[in-house]
């Protein structure tokens, strides 16, 4: 193996090789001569990792968001790249994109099946490539022996999408054209095996062959490796960090808090919120955290405090919604001895206790107008007076406020002081609900699994693909707090050595989440979940259907009429569509905790459509 790439110094190449292999898992294999279709993961198990969530426009594969794209559109993108960059640079770019995709799939497969059959873990790459619609893979020869460091793979690729689009645009070529697919195979094998594996296309359909024939070997067994590494472009690859981007996303230099929950997430919405946090943390600005209940506002506040210059001073938290009206002032500002019956001694309030540090006021929108006016004075003047006191007390407090209501609307309706709103809204940060950061759900599931397994002394084998997909497509009205609750319940319900599945989350025989829309063994979409979004673990029978109809009749006659009409027991609907719509909207609002946007997503409607029907009630 040579030490230089075309036009690149050897040092960059060596650094490149260390870079791409530094964090990969070594696959230990004694001997395998062919892929065993009965191994773990099987093709059927890989198919089970596919989930469709049309209600929010998402497709998931092995916990990664995917995209369906017309083959002709892919061909158009490819043509534009070639015309804009030239064929060599376009080939390098597509090879690197393929490498990243293969490396990501290898990382997901290793995590999903840590005890998987070794040969099947490797063969999952070609199978995933087929699931993703790129190519049909036929195994010609496969040999791997870790004892002697031997590796050899030979495949036939049939119906290659990349070759097909190249022919459609340029006709037959003198050179192989499956650049992105070669990058995928090399990235998957190198990531999984922990050593640089290079695949080359010996024959290609784009050159007029009936199929593409590819061979993969360790890099040192190939001659003239410079050309292969040139397509990966070591210097450019390292400078842009294209390989690691997306595989690992860290909260840049925010300190970890001992004995505190961690900030976990890689989604765009989460990263945007954390970047705002990083920007405001070193300042003294007042911060307003907004977002639904359960999104992690208190954790963000604690992280912000730890990242600020006040990290070594007190962080005092107060949930304003838990305070009775007659105790708000005393709790915030303190009490002088004898101020009222029972005040036998003086004590400081939250503002005094937080002086020099940070005061976190959660659910600030629940405070009365009287309490709001006193907080406003404390923020404006930097001083307070205890209840029953006459001497002003200077305080140096940074306030972080949080609310799950729209304070602008509260101001408009006279329930929140406008001047206090502007005093708090110096630097607002909106924390997204979990349904807007679904890419974080597998990470959060793994984090909570480790946390609660340690807490409860359990040793689970992992989480099933079916459960991952079910939670990826669930609406989560309770956000991260609800996910945490579900995983803790699953840890307790599942036995040691068992894989956590959907049925482990059941509440009184009914699972709060439904199996997602996925693929059957025949490659067709499975049946969608029930319209309500919740599915009983008990199979449906005629007797049970009658029981459901009777229950619906007792609680909602409109639903009973609909069920009777759909089942054919009644020839007429027996109720108006408006009444059925009203019932569905009411049910969705109840399940979303009054959140109109979430209710609209449950029903497959726009927010405006739900609002219109609410006005017509």
C-alpha positions as CSV (number, residue, x, y, z in Angstrom):
1,X,0.0,0.0,0.0
2,X,1.4,3.4,-1.0
3,X,1.4,6.3,1.4
4,X,0.2,9.1,-1.0
5,X,-2.8,10.0,-2.8
6,X,-2.8,11.8,-6.1
7,X,-1.7,15.3,-5.4
8,X,-1.9,14.7,-1.6
9,X,0.9,14.3,0.8
10,X,1.4,11.0,2.6
11,X,0.8,12.6,6.0
12,X,-2.7,13.6,5.0
13,X,-3.4,10.0,3.8
14,X,-2.1,8.5,7.0
15,X,-4.2,10.9,9.1
16,X,-7.2,10.1,6.9
17,X,-6.9,6.4,7.5
18,X,-6.6,6.8,11.3
19,X,-9.5,9.2,11.2
20,X,-12.0,7.0,9.4
21,X,-11.1,3.9,11.5
22,X,-10.5,5.4,14.9
23,X,-13.9,4.7,16.4
24,X,-15.0,1.6,14.5
25,X,-16.0,-1.6,16.1
26,X,-13.9,-4.7,15.2
27,X,-15.9,-7.6,13.9
28,X,-14.5,-10.9,15.3
29,X,-15.2,-13.8,12.9
30,X,-13.6,-17.2,13.0
31,X,-14.7,-18.4,9.6
32,X,-17.5,-17.7,7.2
33,X,-17.7,-18.9,3.6
34,X,-21.2,-17.7,2.7
35,X,-23.9,-15.5,4.1
36,X,-26.3,-17.6,6.2
37,X,-29.9,-16.5,5.6
38,X,-30.8,-17.8,9.1
39,X,-28.3,-15.5,10.9
40,X,-29.0,-12.5,13.1
41,X,-30.1,-10.1,11.7
42,X,-32.1,-11.8,9.0
43,X,-33.5,-10.1,6.0
44,X,-37.0,-10.2,7.7
45,X,-35.6,-8.5,10.8
46,X,-34.0,-5.8,8.7
47,X,-37.3,-5.3,6.9
48,X,-39.0,-4.8,10.3
49,X,-36.8,-1.8,11.0
50,X,-38.6,0.1,8.2
51,X,-41.5,2.4,9.5
52,X,-43.6,4.9,7.7
53,X,-45.1,7.9,9.5
54,X,-47.2,9.7,6.9
55,X,-48.8,11.9,9.5
56,X,-45.6,13.8,10.0
57,X,-43.9,13.1,6.7
58,X,-41.2,10.7,7.9
59,X,-39.8,7.3,6.9
60,X,-37.4,5.5,9.3
61,X,-34.9,2.7,8.6
62,X,-32.9,1.4,11.5
63,X,-33.7,4.5,13.5
64,X,-32.5,6.9,10.7
65,X,-34.8,9.2,8.8
66,X,-34.9,8.3,5.2
67,X,-36.3,9.9,2.0
68,X,-38.1,8.4,-1.0
69,X,-36.7,10.0,-4.2
70,X,-37.6,9.2,-7.8
71,X,-34.8,7.5,-9.6
72,X,-35.0,10.1,-12.4
73,X,-34.6,12.9,-9.8
74,X,-31.5,11.2,-8.4
75,X,-30.2,11.0,-12.0
76,X,-30.8,14.7,-12.4
77,X,-28.9,15.5,-9.3
78,X,-26.0,13.3,-10.5
79,X,-26.0,15.0,-13.9
80,X,-25.9,18.5,-12.3
81,X,-23.0,17.5,-10.1
82,X,-21.0,16.1,-13.1
83,X,-21.7,19.2,-15.2
84,X,-20.9,21.6,-12.4
85,X,-17.8,19.9,-10.9
86,X,-16.5,17.8,-13.7
87,X,-16.5,14.0,-13.7
88,X,-13.6,13.4,-11.3
89,X,-14.8,15.8,-8.6
90,X,-18.4,14.5,-8.9
91,X,-17.2,11.0,-8.6
92,X,-15.2,11.8,-5.5
93,X,-18.2,13.6,-3.9
94,X,-20.6,10.8,-4.6
95,X,-18.1,8.2,-3.4
96,X,-17.8,10.1,-0.1
97,X,-21.6,10.4,0.2
98,X,-21.8,6.7,-0.3
99,X,-19.1,6.0,2.3
100,X,-20.9,8.1,4.9
101,X,-24.2,6.2,4.2
102,X,-22.5,2.8,4.5
103,X,-20.7,3.8,7.7
104,X,-23.9,5.1,9.3
105,X,-25.8,1.9,8.4
106,X,-22.9,-0.2,9.9
107,X,-23.0,1.8,13.1
108,X,-26.8,1.4,13.4
109,X,-26.7,-2.4,12.7
110,X,-23.9,-2.9,15.2
111,X,-25.9,-1.0,17.9
112,X,-29.2,-2.7,17.0
113,X,-27.9,-6.2,17.1
114,X,-24.9,-6.3,19.4
115,X,-25.1,-10.1,19.7
116,X,-25.8,-10.6,16.0
117,X,-24.3,-13.3,13.9
118,X,-21.1,-11.9,12.6
119,X,-21.5,-12.9,8.9
120,X,-25.0,-11.7,9.0
121,X,-24.0,-8.4,10.5
122,X,-21.7,-7.9,7.5
123,X,-24.4,-9.2,5.0
124,X,-26.9,-6.7,6.5
125,X,-25.0,-4.0,4.4
126,X,-26.0,-5.4,1.1
127,X,-29.5,-6.2,2.4
128,X,-30.0,-2.6,3.6
129,X,-28.7,-1.4,0.2
130,X,-31.5,-3.4,-1.4
131,X,-34.1,-2.1,1.0
132,X,-33.0,1.4,0.2
133,X,-33.7,0.7,-3.5
134,X,-30.2,1.1,-4.8
135,X,-29.3,-2.3,-6.1
136,X,-30.1,-6.1,-6.0
137,X,-27.1,-8.0,-4.6
138,X,-26.1,-11.5,-5.4
139,X,-23.3,-13.1,-3.4
140,X,-20.7,-14.8,-5.5
141,X,-18.0,-15.4,-2.9
142,X,-17.5,-14.3,0.7
143,X,-14.5,-15.3,2.9
144,X,-13.4,-13.8,6.2
145,X,-11.1,-15.1,8.9
146,X,-9.9,-12.8,11.6
147,X,-7.2,-15.3,12.8
148,X,-5.2,-14.7,9.7
149,X,-6.6,-11.3,8.7
150,X,-8.2,-12.7,5.6
151,X,-11.1,-10.9,3.9
152,X,-12.5,-11.3,0.4
153,X,-16.0,-10.4,-1.0
154,X,-17.3,-10.7,-4.5
155,X,-20.8,-9.7,-5.5
156,X,-22.9,-9.3,-8.6
157,X,-25.0,-6.1,-8.6
158,X,-28.2,-6.4,-10.6
159,X,-30.5,-3.5,-11.5
160,X,-28.1,-0.8,-10.2
161,X,-30.0,2.5,-10.0
162,X,-26.8,4.5,-10.4
163,X,-25.8,2.6,-13.6
164,X,-29.3,2.9,-14.9
165,X,-29.4,6.7,-14.5
166,X,-25.9,7.0,-16.0
167,X,-26.9,5.1,-19.1
168,X,-30.1,7.2,-19.3
169,X,-28.1,10.4,-19.3
170,X,-24.9,9.5,-21.1
171,X,-25.4,6.2,-22.8
172,X,-22.9,3.4,-22.4
173,X,-19.6,4.4,-20.8
174,X,-16.0,3.3,-21.0
175,X,-15.6,3.5,-17.2
176,X,-17.7,2.0,-14.2
177,X,-20.3,4.4,-13.0
178,X,-21.6,3.0,-9.6
179,X,-19.5,5.5,-7.6
180,X,-21.9,6.1,-4.6
181,X,-22.6,2.3,-4.3
182,X,-18.9,1.5,-4.3
183,X,-18.4,4.2,-1.6
184,X,-21.3,2.6,0.4
185,X,-19.8,-0.9,0.3
186,X,-16.4,0.3,1.3
187,X,-17.7,2.5,4.1
188,X,-20.0,-0.3,5.5
189,X,-17.2,-2.9,5.5
190,X,-14.5,-0.6,6.8
191,X,-16.7,0.6,9.6
192,X,-17.9,-2.8,10.6
193,X,-14.5,-4.6,10.4
194,X,-12.4,-1.8,11.9
195,X,-9.9,-1.8,9.0
196,X,-9.8,-0.1,5.6
197,X,-11.6,-2.3,3.0
198,X,-11.7,-1.1,-0.6
199,X,-14.3,-2.3,-3.1
200,X,-13.7,-1.9,-6.8
201,X,-16.0,-2.4,-9.8
202,X,-14.5,-4.9,-12.1
203,X,-17.4,-4.9,-14.5
204,X,-20.3,-2.4,-14.7
205,X,-23.7,-2.4,-16.4
206,X,-22.9,1.1,-17.5
207,X,-20.2,-0.3,-19.7
208,X,-22.5,-2.7,-21.4
209,X,-22.2,-5.7,-19.1
210,X,-25.3,-7.6,-17.9
211,X,-24.5,-6.9,-14.3
212,X,-21.9,-5.1,-12.1
213,X,-19.2,-7.3,-10.6
214,X,-17.5,-5.9,-7.5
215,X,-14.7,-7.2,-5.4
216,X,-13.7,-6.1,-1.9
217,X,-10.4,-6.7,-0.2
218,X,-8.3,-5.0,2.6
219,X,-6.6,-1.9,1.2
220,X,-3.1,-3.3,1.5
221,X,-4.0,-6.1,-0.9
222,X,-4.8,-3.8,-3.7
223,X,-2.2,-2.3,-6.1
224,X,-2.3,1.3,-7.1
225,X,-4.5,2.4,-4.2
226,X,-3.8,6.0,-4.9
227,X,-6.8,6.3,-7.3
228,X,-9.2,4.9,-4.7
229,X,-8.0,7.2,-2.0
230,X,-8.0,10.1,-4.4
231,X,-11.8,9.7,-4.8
232,X,-12.2,9.9,-1.0
233,X,-9.9,13.0,-1.1
234,X,-8.2,12.7,2.3
235,X,-7.4,16.4,2.8
236,X,-10.9,17.6,1.9
237,X,-12.5,14.7,3.8
238,X,-10.7,15.7,7.0
239,X,-11.0,19.5,6.6
240,X,-14.8,19.3,6.3
241,X,-15.2,16.5,8.8
242,X,-17.7,15.0,6.4
243,X,-17.3,11.5,7.7
244,X,-17.9,12.2,11.4
245,X,-20.6,14.9,10.8
246,X,-23.9,13.3,11.7
247,X,-22.4,10.2,13.3
248,X,-21.6,12.1,16.5
249,X,-23.0,15.5,17.5
250,X,-21.9,16.9,20.8
251,X,-23.1,19.9,22.8
252,X,-20.0,22.0,22.2
253,X,-18.0,22.4,25.3
254,X,-21.0,22.6,27.6
255,X,-19.9,21.0,30.9
256,X,-21.4,17.7,32.1
257,X,-23.1,17.9,35.5
258,X,-22.3,15.1,37.9
259,X,-25.4,13.2,39.1
260,X,-27.6,15.2,36.7
261,X,-29.4,14.0,33.5
262,X,-27.4,14.5,30.3
263,X,-28.4,16.6,27.3
264,X,-29.0,14.1,24.5
265,X,-29.8,14.9,20.9
266,X,-28.6,15.3,17.4
267,X,-31.8,16.6,15.6
268,X,-31.8,20.0,13.9
269,X,-34.3,21.4,16.3
270,X,-32.3,20.3,19.4
271,X,-29.0,21.5,18.0
272,X,-30.5,24.9,17.2
273,X,-31.8,25.3,20.8
274,X,-28.4,24.2,22.3
275,X,-26.6,26.7,20.0
276,X,-28.7,29.5,21.3
277,X,-28.0,28.2,24.9
278,X,-24.3,28.3,24.2
279,X,-24.5,31.8,22.9
280,X,-26.4,33.3,25.8
281,X,-24.8,31.3,28.6
282,X,-21.6,33.4,29.1
283,X,-23.7,36.6,29.3
284,X,-25.9,38.0,32.2
285,X,-29.0,38.2,30.0
286,X,-32.4,37.1,31.3
287,X,-33.5,33.9,29.4
288,X,-37.1,32.8,28.7
289,X,-37.5,29.1,27.9
290,X,-40.7,28.2,26.1
291,X,-42.1,24.8,25.2
292,X,-44.7,22.2,26.0
293,X,-44.7,20.4,29.3
294,X,-42.1,17.7,29.5
295,X,-39.6,19.0,26.9
296,X,-36.8,19.5,29.4
297,X,-36.9,23.1,30.3
298,X,-35.5,22.6,33.8
299,X,-32.6,20.5,32.4
300,X,-31.8,23.3,29.9
301,X,-31.9,25.8,32.7
302,X,-29.4,23.8,34.8
303,X,-27.2,23.3,31.8
304,X,-27.3,27.0,31.1
305,X,-26.3,27.8,34.7
306,X,-23.4,25.3,34.6
307,X,-22.1,26.9,31.3
308,X,-22.3,30.4,32.7
309,X,-19.8,32.4,34.8
310,X,-22.1,31.8,37.8
311,X,-21.5,28.0,37.7
312,X,-19.9,28.1,41.2
313,X,-22.8,30.0,42.7
314,X,-26.3,28.8,43.8
315,X,-28.9,27.7,41.3
316,X,-32.3,28.1,43.0
317,X,-35.4,26.7,41.3
318,X,-39.0,27.4,42.0
319,X,-42.1,25.9,40.3
320,X,-44.5,28.8,40.5
321,X,-47.5,26.6,39.8
322,X,-47.1,24.8,43.1
323,X,-47.3,27.9,45.3
324,X,-50.6,28.9,46.9
325,X,-51.4,32.6,46.2
326,X,-51.0,33.6,49.9
327,X,-47.4,32.2,50.0
328,X,-46.0,33.4,46.7
329,X,-44.6,36.7,48.1
330,X,-43.1,35.1,51.2
331,X,-41.5,32.3,49.1
332,X,-40.0,34.7,46.6
333,X,-38.9,37.6,48.9
334,X,-38.7,36.1,52.4
335,X,-40.3,36.9,55.7
336,X,-39.4,39.0,58.7
337,X,-40.1,37.7,62.1
338,X,-43.6,38.6,63.3
339,X,-44.8,39.6,59.8
340,X,-47.8,37.3,60.3
341,X,-49.1,34.6,62.7
342,X,-46.6,31.7,62.7
343,X,-43.7,33.8,61.4
344,X,-41.5,33.0,64.5
345,X,-38.2,33.8,62.7
346,X,-36.9,35.7,59.8
347,X,-36.0,33.7,56.7
348,X,-34.7,34.6,53.2
349,X,-36.7,34.0,50.1
350,X,-35.7,32.6,46.8
351,X,-34.3,35.8,45.4
352,X,-31.9,36.2,48.4
353,X,-30.9,32.6,48.3
354,X,-30.0,32.9,44.6
355,X,-28.1,36.2,45.0
356,X,-24.9,36.0,43.1
357,X,-26.2,33.0,41.2
358,X,-29.2,32.0,39.1
359,X,-33.0,31.9,39.9
360,X,-35.0,29.5,37.8
361,X,-38.8,30.4,37.8
362,X,-40.7,27.5,36.1
363,X,-44.3,27.9,34.9
364,X,-44.1,31.7,35.5
365,X,-47.3,32.2,33.5
366,X,-49.3,30.9,36.5
367,X,-48.4,33.7,38.8
368,X,-51.0,36.3,39.8
369,X,-50.7,39.9,38.5
370,X,-49.8,41.0,42.1
371,X,-46.9,38.6,42.2
372,X,-45.8,39.6,38.7
373,X,-45.6,43.2,39.7
374,X,-43.3,42.4,42.6
375,X,-41.0,40.3,40.4
376,X,-40.9,43.1,37.9
377,X,-39.7,45.6,40.6
378,X,-37.0,43.1,41.7
379,X,-35.7,42.7,38.2
380,X,-35.8,46.4,37.4
381,X,-34.4,47.7,40.7
382,X,-32.2,44.8,41.7
383,X,-33.7,44.9,45.2
384,X,-36.4,43.3,47.2
385,X,-38.2,43.7,50.6
386,X,-39.1,40.8,52.8
387,X,-42.7,40.4,53.9
388,X,-43.1,42.6,57.0
389,X,-39.8,44.3,56.3
390,X,-39.0,47.9,55.7
391,X,-35.4,47.8,54.5
392,X,-34.6,47.2,50.8
393,X,-32.2,44.2,50.2
394,X,-29.9,44.4,47.2
395,X,-29.8,41.1,45.2
396,X,-27.7,40.1,42.2
397,X,-29.7,37.5,40.4
398,X,-29.8,36.1,36.9
399,X,-33.3,35.0,36.1
400,X,-34.2,32.1,33.8
401,X,-38.0,31.8,33.4
402,X,-39.9,29.0,31.8
403,X,-43.5,28.6,30.6
404,X,-45.6,26.1,28.6
405,X,-48.2,28.7,27.7
406,X,-48.1,31.5,25.1
407,X,-47.2,34.6,27.1
408,X,-48.0,36.9,24.2
409,X,-51.6,35.6,24.2
410,X,-51.7,35.8,28.0
411,X,-50.7,39.5,27.7
412,X,-53.3,40.1,25.1
413,X,-56.0,38.5,27.3
414,X,-54.8,40.5,30.4
415,X,-53.5,37.7,32.4
416,X,-49.8,38.6,32.2
417,X,-48.2,42.0,32.6
418,X,-46.8,43.3,29.3
419,X,-43.9,45.1,31.0
420,X,-42.8,41.9,32.8
421,X,-43.1,39.9,29.6
422,X,-40.6,42.2,27.8
423,X,-38.3,42.1,30.8
424,X,-38.2,38.3,30.7
425,X,-38.2,38.0,26.9
426,X,-34.7,39.4,26.5
427,X,-33.4,36.1,25.0
428,X,-36.1,33.6,24.3
429,X,-35.2,29.9,23.5
430,X,-38.0,27.6,22.3
431,X,-37.5,24.0,23.2
432,X,-39.1,21.7,20.5
433,X,-41.5,19.0,21.4
434,X,-40.3,15.4,21.0
435,X,-42.4,14.9,17.8
436,X,-40.3,17.7,16.2
437,X,-37.0,16.0,17.1
438,X,-37.7,12.3,16.3
439,X,-34.1,11.7,15.3
440,X,-33.3,11.9,19.0
441,X,-35.8,9.2,20.1
442,X,-33.4,6.2,19.6
443,X,-30.6,8.1,21.4
444,X,-32.9,8.9,24.3
445,X,-34.3,5.4,24.4
446,X,-30.7,4.0,24.7
447,X,-29.8,6.6,27.4
448,X,-32.9,5.8,29.5
449,X,-32.4,2.1,29.0
450,X,-28.9,2.3,30.5
451,X,-30.0,4.7,33.3
452,X,-33.0,2.6,34.5
453,X,-31.3,-0.7,34.0
454,X,-28.6,0.5,36.4
455,X,-31.1,2.0,38.8
456,X,-33.3,-1.2,39.0
457,X,-30.6,-3.8,38.7
458,X,-31.8,-5.1,35.3
459,X,-29.8,-6.5,32.4
460,X,-32.0,-6.3,29.3
461,X,-30.8,-7.6,25.9
462,X,-31.8,-4.4,24.2
463,X,-34.8,-2.8,22.5
464,X,-36.7,-4.4,19.6
465,X,-36.8,-2.8,16.2
466,X,-40.6,-2.9,16.4
467,X,-40.6,-0.8,19.6
468,X,-38.1,1.7,18.2
469,X,-40.3,2.2,15.2
470,X,-43.5,2.3,17.3
471,X,-42.0,5.2,19.4
472,X,-40.5,6.9,16.3
473,X,-44.1,7.2,15.0
474,X,-45.8,8.0,18.3
475,X,-47.0,11.5,19.0
476,X,-45.7,11.9,22.6
477,X,-48.1,14.3,24.1
478,X,-46.0,14.1,27.3
479,X,-42.7,14.6,25.4
480,X,-39.4,13.4,27.0
481,X,-41.0,13.0,30.4
482,X,-43.5,10.4,28.8
483,X,-40.7,8.6,26.9
484,X,-38.7,8.3,30.2
485,X,-41.8,6.9,31.9
486,X,-42.4,4.4,29.1
487,X,-38.8,3.1,29.1
488,X,-38.6,2.8,32.9
489,X,-41.9,0.8,32.8
490,X,-40.4,-1.4,30.0
491,X,-37.2,-2.0,32.0
492,X,-39.3,-3.1,35.0
493,X,-41.7,-5.3,33.0
494,X,-39.1,-7.1,30.8
495,X,-37.0,-9.9,32.3
496,X,-33.2,-10.1,32.4
497,X,-31.8,-11.1,29.0
498,X,-35.1,-10.2,27.3
499,X,-35.5,-7.7,24.5
500,X,-37.9,-4.8,25.4
501,X,-40.9,-4.8,23.1
502,X,-44.2,-3.0,22.6
503,X,-46.2,-5.2,24.9
504,X,-43.9,-4.4,27.8
505,X,-45.3,-0.9,27.9
506,X,-48.9,-2.0,28.4
507,X,-51.2,-0.2,30.8
508,X,-53.8,-2.6,32.1
509,X,-53.6,-4.8,29.0
510,X,-53.6,-1.9,26.5
511,X,-50.4,-0.5,25.0
512,X,-50.1,3.3,24.9
513,X,-48.3,3.0,21.5
514,X,-49.3,1.2,18.3
515,X,-47.2,-0.9,16.0
516,X,-46.1,1.3,13.2
517,X,-46.8,1.1,9.5
518,X,-43.9,-1.0,8.2
519,X,-43.0,-3.7,5.6
520,X,-44.3,-7.2,5.4
521,X,-42.1,-10.2,4.5
522,X,-43.5,-9.7,0.9
523,X,-42.3,-6.1,0.8
524,X,-45.8,-4.6,1.1
525,X,-46.9,-2.0,3.6
526,X,-48.4,-3.5,6.8
527,X,-51.9,-2.4,7.9
528,X,-52.0,1.0,9.6
529,X,-52.7,1.3,13.3
530,X,-56.2,1.9,14.5
531,X,-57.6,5.4,13.9
532,X,-57.4,6.2,17.6
533,X,-53.6,5.7,17.7
534,X,-53.9,3.1,20.5
535,X,-54.2,-0.6,19.9
536,X,-55.3,-3.3,22.4
537,X,-52.9,-6.2,22.9
538,X,-56.1,-8.5,22.7
539,X,-56.8,-9.7,19.1
540,X,-60.1,-8.5,17.6
541,X,-62.9,-11.1,17.5
542,X,-66.6,-10.8,16.6
543,X,-67.5,-10.9,20.3
544,X,-64.9,-8.3,21.2
545,X,-66.2,-6.1,18.3
546,X,-69.6,-6.3,19.8
547,X,-68.2,-5.3,23.2
548,X,-66.4,-2.4,21.6
549,X,-69.6,-1.3,19.9
550,X,-71.6,-1.5,23.1
551,X,-68.9,0.5,25.0
552,X,-68.9,3.1,22.2
553,X,-72.7,3.2,22.4
554,X,-72.5,3.9,26.1
555,X,-70.0,6.7,25.9
556,X,-70.3,8.1,22.3
557,X,-73.4,7.2,20.3
558,X,-71.9,8.9,17.2
559,X,-69.0,6.4,17.3
560,X,-71.4,3.5,17.8
561,X,-73.4,4.6,14.7
562,X,-70.2,4.9,12.7
563,X,-69.0,1.4,13.8
564,X,-72.4,-0.1,12.9
565,X,-72.4,1.5,9.5
566,X,-68.8,0.4,8.7
567,X,-69.4,-3.2,9.9
568,X,-72.6,-3.4,7.7
569,X,-74.9,-3.9,10.6
570,X,-76.8,-0.8,9.7
571,X,-77.6,0.4,6.2
572,X,-77.6,4.1,7.2
573,X,-75.0,6.1,9.1
574,X,-77.5,7.3,11.7
575,X,-75.6,10.5,12.6
576,X,-74.1,13.5,10.8
577,X,-70.6,13.8,9.6
578,X,-70.4,17.0,11.6
579,X,-71.1,15.1,14.8
580,X,-68.4,12.5,14.0
581,X,-65.9,15.3,13.3
582,X,-66.8,17.0,16.5
583,X,-66.2,13.7,18.4
584,X,-62.9,13.1,16.8
585,X,-61.7,16.6,17.4
586,X,-62.7,16.3,21.1
587,X,-60.9,13.0,21.5
588,X,-57.8,14.3,19.9
589,X,-57.8,17.4,22.1
590,X,-58.2,15.3,25.2
591,X,-55.2,13.1,24.2
592,X,-53.1,16.1,23.3
593,X,-53.8,17.9,26.5
594,X,-55.5,20.7,24.7
595,X,-52.7,21.2,22.2
596,X,-54.4,22.1,18.9
597,X,-51.4,21.5,16.8
598,X,-50.8,18.0,18.2
599,X,-54.5,17.2,17.8
600,X,-54.4,18.3,14.2
601,X,-51.5,16.0,13.6
602,X,-53.3,13.1,15.2
603,X,-56.3,13.6,12.8
604,X,-54.2,14.3,9.7
605,X,-55.7,17.8,9.5
606,X,-54.2,21.3,9.5
607,X,-54.3,23.4,12.6
608,X,-56.6,25.8,10.8
609,X,-59.1,23.0,10.1
610,X,-59.2,22.0,13.7
611,X,-59.6,25.6,14.9
612,X,-62.5,26.1,12.4
613,X,-64.3,23.1,13.8
614,X,-63.8,24.3,17.4
615,X,-65.3,27.7,16.5
616,X,-68.3,25.9,15.1
617,X,-69.0,24.0,18.4
